[in-house]
Each structure stands twice: as structure tokens, then as C-alpha cells.
Amino acid sequence: MNLIAIYRCLCDESRLRILHLLQQQPLCVCQLQAALRLPQVAVSKHLAYLRRHGLVAARRQGQWMHYRLPARRPRELDLQLQCLQDCLQTHAVFQKDFERLRSTAPRCAPVATATSATVPTDRE
């Protein structure tokens, strides 16, 4: 993954908001939908775009898909995510996303642990 491809992924506000939330913890689509206040189809399309470009990884657990940042990521992506984290700490939209995430109970199964039965959908 090169820097230009990373910036193409980061040039959308919704994708920035998704990545910002995923820097904190893995989340399912319903959690992202509630935090971002976006329709499920919009969240899913952004996640598919990010996944196709290697910026997120997914794991199916029952009927739910849980998304996270990839375990092994290029240095260029790590640097951009660090910059994103630093720049957006005080931005109101991103703060509200976190507040909504904290106040919303997940409707999905909890993120799998090492002993849970899960089906990875990405190779790492």
C-alpha cells in the first residue's frame, strides 16, 4: 500500500470517522452505525471500500461482522493513523461519535476472544 492509496481512502469524512473509532477498539457495523448516525448501507459501503484497500480487517462472528484495523499494517498507514488521532482529538464531530459509541449498548455479539469460534474473512 502506498501513500497515495492511503490518502484516497482518507479523503472522505465518513471513512475518517470510521477509522478514528476503530483506532480505539474493534466494532461491528451496528455499533458504527449508531455512533456515526449513518444508514447501515452507507457504513457497510465505506467499510467495504476500506477493506478492499487494506485499511480495515473483518471477522464474522455468527451473523455479525466485526471490523478492526489490520494487525500488520504498513508504516505509512500507521503514521497517517497517528496523525489522524492527534489532529482529531478536539474536533466536535469526532468527539460526538465517541460519546454516542460509549452511550450505545451493542446489539451484536461481543468481539471474539482467542477462544471463541470465529471465521476470519481476511488473510493476515
C-alpha positions as CSV (number, residue, x, y, z in Angstrom):
1,M,0.0,0.0,0.0
2,N,1.4,3.3,-1.0
3,L,0.8,6.8,0.5
4,I,-1.4,7.9,-2.4
5,A,-3.7,5.0,-2.0
6,I,-3.9,5.7,1.8
7,Y,-4.8,9.4,1.1
8,R,-7.5,8.3,-1.4
9,C,-9.1,6.3,1.4
10,L,-8.8,9.2,3.9
11,C,-10.4,11.8,1.7
12,D,-13.9,11.0,2.9
13,E,-15.3,12.3,6.2
14,S,-17.2,9.2,7.0
15,R,-14.2,6.9,6.4
16,L,-12.1,9.2,8.6
17,R,-14.7,8.9,11.3
18,I,-14.8,5.1,11.0
19,L,-11.0,4.8,11.2
20,H,-10.9,7.1,14.2
21,L,-13.4,4.9,16.1
22,L,-11.6,1.7,15.0
23,Q,-8.4,3.0,16.4
24,Q,-9.9,2.5,19.9
25,Q,-11.4,-1.0,19.5
26,P,-12.9,-3.4,17.1
27,L,-16.5,-2.6,16.3
28,C,-19.5,-4.2,14.5
29,V,-21.5,-2.4,11.8
30,C,-24.4,-1.7,14.2
31,Q,-22.0,0.0,16.6
32,L,-20.5,2.1,13.9
33,Q,-24.0,2.9,12.5
34,A,-25.2,4.1,15.9
35,A,-22.1,6.2,16.6
36,L,-21.9,7.8,13.2
37,R,-25.7,8.2,12.8
38,L,-25.4,6.9,9.2
39,P,-27.6,4.4,7.4
40,Q,-26.3,0.8,7.6
41,V,-25.8,0.6,3.9
42,A,-23.6,3.7,3.9
43,V,-21.5,2.3,6.8
44,S,-21.2,-1.0,5.0
45,K,-20.1,0.6,1.7
46,H,-17.4,2.6,3.5
47,L,-16.2,-0.4,5.3
48,A,-16.1,-2.4,2.1
49,Y,-14.0,0.3,0.5
50,L,-11.6,0.5,3.4
51,R,-11.4,-3.3,3.5
52,R,-10.7,-3.6,-0.3
53,H,-7.8,-1.1,0.2
54,G,-6.4,-2.9,3.3
55,L,-7.2,-0.3,5.9
56,V,-9.5,-2.5,7.9
57,A,-9.9,-6.2,8.5
58,A,-13.1,-8.1,9.2
59,R,-14.1,-11.1,11.2
60,R,-17.5,-12.8,11.0
61,Q,-19.0,-13.9,14.3
62,G,-22.4,-15.5,13.7
63,Q,-24.5,-13.0,11.8
64,W,-22.3,-10.1,12.7
65,M,-19.2,-8.6,11.0
66,H,-16.6,-7.1,13.4
67,Y,-14.1,-4.6,11.9
68,R,-10.8,-3.6,13.2
69,L,-7.5,-2.1,12.0
70,P,-5.3,-4.7,10.4
71,A,-2.8,-6.4,12.8
72,R,0.0,-5.9,10.3
73,R,-0.1,-2.6,8.6
74,P,2.4,-0.6,6.6
75,R,4.4,2.0,8.3
76,E,2.8,4.7,6.1
77,L,-0.6,3.7,7.3
78,D,0.5,3.8,11.0
79,L,1.9,7.2,10.5
80,Q,-1.3,8.6,9.0
81,L,-3.5,7.0,11.7
82,Q,-1.3,8.5,14.3
83,C,-1.6,11.9,12.7
84,L,-5.4,11.4,12.4
85,Q,-5.6,10.6,16.1
86,D,-3.6,13.7,17.1
87,C,-5.5,16.1,14.8
88,L,-9.0,15.0,15.6
89,Q,-8.9,14.8,19.4
90,T,-10.6,18.2,19.7
91,H,-12.8,18.1,16.6
92,A,-16.5,18.2,17.7
93,V,-17.8,15.7,15.2
94,F,-15.3,13.0,16.2
95,Q,-15.9,13.7,19.9
96,K,-19.7,13.2,19.4
97,D,-19.0,10.0,17.7
98,F,-17.1,8.7,20.7
99,E,-19.9,9.9,23.1
100,R,-22.6,8.1,21.1
101,L,-20.4,5.0,20.9
102,R,-20.0,5.0,24.7
103,S,-23.7,5.5,25.4
104,T,-25.0,2.9,22.9
105,A,-25.3,-0.7,24.0
106,P,-24.2,-3.0,21.2
107,R,-26.9,-5.0,19.6
108,C,-24.5,-7.6,18.3
109,A,-22.4,-10.3,19.8
110,P,-19.2,-9.2,21.6
111,V,-16.0,-9.2,19.7
112,A,-14.4,-12.6,19.7
113,T,-11.7,-13.6,22.0
114,A,-8.9,-16.1,21.2
115,T,-11.0,-18.9,22.5
116,S,-14.3,-18.0,20.7
117,A,-15.3,-19.7,17.5
118,T,-14.9,-17.1,14.7
119,V,-14.4,-17.2,11.0
120,P,-11.7,-14.8,9.7
121,T,-12.6,-13.2,6.4
122,D,-9.3,-11.6,5.7
123,R,-5.9,-13.2,5.4
124,E,-3.3,-11.6,7.6
